[in-house]
Amino acid sequence: MSLLDDINTQIEKTIKTSMTVTTRSSTSSDTSVPKPEDLAYNGGKIISATYLYTDMHDSSTLAATASREEAARVFRGFLNVSTKIIRSLDGHIRSFDGDRVMGVFTGPDKEDRAVKAAMRIKWAVDTHVTPAIHAEIPSLKSNGWNLKQSSGIATGKTLLARAGFRDNDDMISIGVAPNLAAKLSDIRSTGDDAKFVTRIGKGTYSGLSDVAKLSNGKDMWQGTYTKTFGGKEYAYYRSSYHWSFK
């Protein structure tokens, strides 16, 4: 079979073949997130989920300042710590994109758990990961490079579908929530606003309990702001708070 024949076969299997889509109840207590192998090749599942993207800042300067091996250690440290925190709160890792990790939260308290994860990542980066980097790689400290990150969180119904071919299967998330979370994690603030590194969509904010919304009776979130993409405006809130742990 030629490559063109193979391409046309794949078009028949994907673009020209309707998907079989199932929907998980919005009241389900199921906190699992399907893996690619859990879905039929032409199947998909709609779930109500909260997406968390955590993004490392200024990786280009890191690559220019540190050796490749040193930069790899920083990347691994940030991604591994972020992954541990997300999983500790029943979040599921479904994607890495360079210096960014995506966590998916479903089931009860998904908004609270996603926010708690983002704030714990901020605390861990500031109090443990960055000091360790400066101690082990002094050139980064002397050149003024500090590990910084930002997180974007959004909630909504999302279609999970299988993509790829044979041993290269992956899962794609289609909906506003993953896109908005990614856009919010891309926002960079300067000056006094640089402390605001966690941003959540309006839907996530509405789903928070007081535990994840208030600190000593004070709202931890400022809003609302707007982010525009796809020709639409989406409201979001921002926070400078962290969540410590032992």
N, C-alpha and C positions, 0 to 999 in steps of 0.2 A: 504494500500500500504506500502510495506517495505521501509526502507531507501535506499536499493540498487535499488529497482524499481524507487524510486523518483530520485535518482542520474542518472539513465539511461534515465529517461524522460527529465531531464534537459540537458543531453548531446545531445539528439535529438533536443531540442529546441535551443541550442546554437551552439555547434561545428558542428553538421550535418545539420544545416539550414542556407542557404545563407542569408546575410543581405541585406536589401533594403537601399541603400545609396544615399542621395541627396547631391548636392553641391551648396553652396551659391556663387554667383558671387563675384569675387575678387574686383569688383568696387562698390559693394553694399554699401549703406550708412547706412545699418542696423547695429546698435551697440549692439544688443541683443545677448545673449549667451543662447542656449537652456538649460532647466532644464531636469532632467531625465524623468519627466512626459510629456514633450513635444515630446519625441521620442517614436516611437513604440518599443515594446520589442525586435524585431529583426531589428530595424531600426538604422540608423546613419546619421550624417550630416558632411560633410567636410566644414570647414571654414578656412579662412585666419585670423590668430590670433597672438597676441603678449602675451606671458605668462610671468608673474612676480611671482617669488618665493622670499619671504622675510623670513629669517631664523634667529632666536635668537641664540646667541653664548653661550656656556658653561652653559647650563641648568643643567647639572649634578652637577656642583659646587654650583649652586643656591639651588638645592634640598638638598645638604649636609650642606649648611650654614644657610639657613632660615628654619622656620617651614613650615609645609605643607600648612597652611593657608596663610602665607606670600608669599610662592612661587606661590601659586595659584593667588594671587593678582597681582604679577609681570607678570605672563603668561597672565592673562586677560587684564592687562593694555597694554602690547605690542601688543597682537593680536587685541584688540578692536581699538586701535589707528591706527594700520596698515590697518584694514578693513575700518575704516572711511575715511582714505586718499584715498585708492583705489577706493571706491565707489564715492567719491567726483569728481573723474575724469572719471566717467562712466566706471569703471572697474567692473567686476562681480566676486564675490567670489564663487568658486566652490569646494574648498577643504581646510580643516585644517588637518595638520599632526603633532600632538604634539605641538611643538613650532614653526611651520612654517605655513604660509598662502600662498595660491595660488590665484592670480588674473588673469583674462582673459580680454583682451582688443581687441575689433574688431572695424571695421569701419574706417572712416577718422582719421588721426593723431594718430592711435593706438600706434605707437612706441613712439611718443612724450609724450603721456599721461602716458604710462607705465614708462618711464624714469623719468618724473616729479613726479610720485607717489613714486618711489624708493628714489629719492633725498629728497622729503618731509618727508618720513619716517625717513631717516637718520637725518634730521634737528630736527624733533619732538623728536626722541629718545635722541639725544644729549642735546637738550636745555630745554626740558620739562619733558619727561618721567623719565629719569635717575635722575635728581634733585629731583623729587617727590618721587621716590623710596628711595633715600638716606635720605630724610627728614622723611619719614614715617617708614622706616625700617633701623635704624642706624647701626645695626649689619652688614648689607651688605656693607656699606661704610667702617666701621672699619676693615672688613676682605678683603677689596680691590676688592670687586666684583662690576663691572660696567656693565650695560646693553649694550651689543654690538650686532650689527646685520649685516647681509650682504644680498644683493639682486642679483638675477640672472634673466636676461631677454633674451628671444629669440623669434624670429618670424618665422612663416611658416604655411603651410597648415596642418591642424590637423583633424583627424577623431574623432568626438564625438560619443560615443556609450553608450547605457544604460546597466548597469550591476547591479546585485543583484537579489532580489526575493521579490515579494509582497511589504510589508511595509519597506523593507530595500534597496530600489533602490538607486543607486548612478550613477554618470556619469564618464566615463573614457575618458581620452584624449590620443590619440595614434598618435605619430609623433615625429620628431626630436625636435621641438620647446619646448614642455613641459619637455622633458628629458634633453635637454641642459640647459634650465633655472634652473632646479633643481640642475644639476651638478655645474653650475656656482655659485649658492647660497651656495654651500657646501665649496667653496674655502676659506681657512683661511690664511691670511698673517700676518707676524710678523715684529717687528722693524718699520722702517720708512714706510714700505709698508702696515702697518696695517690700514692706513687712506683710502686705496682703498677698499671700501666696496660695490660698485656698478659695476657689470660686465654685458656686453651685447654682444650678438652674432653679427657676422658680418652683418647678414641680418637686424637686428634691427638698427645697426649703419647706414647702407645704406639708411634706411627709415626715418632717423631723418631729421627734418628741422633745419635750423640754430638756431632757438630758443632753441632747446634741445641739440644742438651740440656745440654752441659757447657761451662764456662768455666774454664780452668786446673784441670781435674779436678773442679770443684765444680758441682753441679746448679744451673742457673739458675732452676729452677722450684720453687715452694712448693706443696704440696698434701697431701691433696686437700680441696677445699671442695665445697659443693653448691649448685646452683641449681635451684629448683623451678618448673616450668611445665607446664601441661597435666596436672596431677595426678601428675607423676613427678619424681623427683629425679635430677639429672645431676651427676656428679663433674667438677670442673675444677681446673686448676692456674693459678697466677699468677706473673708475673715482673716485676721492676723493671729488668731489663737492657736495654741498647740495643745496636745494631749499627752502628758507624760505617762510612763509606765516603768515597771521594774522588770 
